[in-house]
Amino acid sequence: MKYKVDKNQRPAYLQIYRQIKEDIVNGIFSFGEKLPSKRLLADETETSTVTVEHAYMLLCDEGYVEARERSGFFVIFRKNDGFAASVETRATHARFTHIGHAYPDFPFSVLSKTMRAVLTDYEEIVLERSPNMGRTELREVLKHYLARNRGMTVELEQIVIGSGAEYLYGLIIGLLGRGRIYGIESPSYKKIEQVYRAQEVEYEALSLTQEGIDSEALFSTRANVLHTTPYRSYPTGVTASASKRHEYIRWSGVGERFIIEDDFESEFSVSTKPEDTLFSLSPLDNVIYLNTFSKTISPALRVGYMVIPRQLVPVFTEKLGFYSCTVPTFEQLVLARLIESGNFERHINRVRRNKRKELSK
């Protein structure tokens, strides 16, 4: 083995996790192969077995390996050459856990205090018209937030602010074009289908399995844009497995295809490490990342953002750059302050800790 831990860098378990994950994805460890024992890996990396176990559990959380009682950890990631579904992947499509969305509200006292501070600090500026792509203050803090929490390295000009997911869906159609065919999950959040129907674009419904979109449906679709919610599809609660996420990326590498990654609710993952995004995993610069603040702060706050691939920045500027931003300056400045102050992430971490406690009972 060749694993090393730099004690001056990020937490040791994350270093081990990333090295093993890379070897799994690259085929060094193949499907069904047993990983080194915790004690052996701990000796090699000069860490504790607890540290190694933490790394292994992250790999389990993300669907790269599974723990087998009294046997160890085995690779379940499958990097297929094609897209033929395995027996496990082509499981029945009927049994899903339909999910609700009961999360603790963002602390009103913190929100009201931040609003008052923004009014005091910015005064009449809150009445100014926002730049078309959104206030620089909000886009700047989002840029750092995404790098810090989602592993996404982006430039300011890639971030676009808009009034919620439905509005951003429409912008994406304007960006990619009505001549494309859009593939959506089935079942999926009903407004996705409603927007595509209202925009009069062609779309195909792709069946979901317990691991994500059915491989056979994905391989046979005429769609050249895939709209997916990989973390937690609504209403089924399906989370795309690690193998499935890489399959989506491989699918998008054929021709001029794009992925719309709707990162709905991913902040509330109970994993000790945020879920990998398709945007951060893909080397193809063809993933449009989308998220909102409706669950993390309030559904009354109609604010969302998308991150477009670098290759589409000039296209966006030419085709849609004239659109005015639909989010008031005041709301953008409040959000920027909440993120910059750390209050936003403290709320998310508090919810995640409480969810982990509930699951452990």
Secondary structure, DSSP 4 states (H G I P E B T S, - for coil): ------TTSS-HHHHHHHHHHHHHHTTSS-TTPBPPPHHHHHHHHT--HHHHHHHHHHHHHTTSEEEETTTEEEE-----SS-PPPTTTT--SS---------PPPPHHHHHHHHHHHHHHHGGGGGSPPPTT--HHHHHHHHHHHHHHS-----GGGEEEESSHHHHHHHHHHHH-TTSEEEEEES--HHHHHHHHHTT-EEEEEEEETTEE-HHHHHH---SEEEE--S--TTT-----HHHHHHHHHHHTTTT-EEEEE-TTGGG--SSSPPPPHHHH-SSS-EEEEEESTTTT-TT---EEEE--GGGHHHHHHHHTTSPP-S-HHHHHHHHHHHHHTHHHHHHHHHHHHHHHHHH-
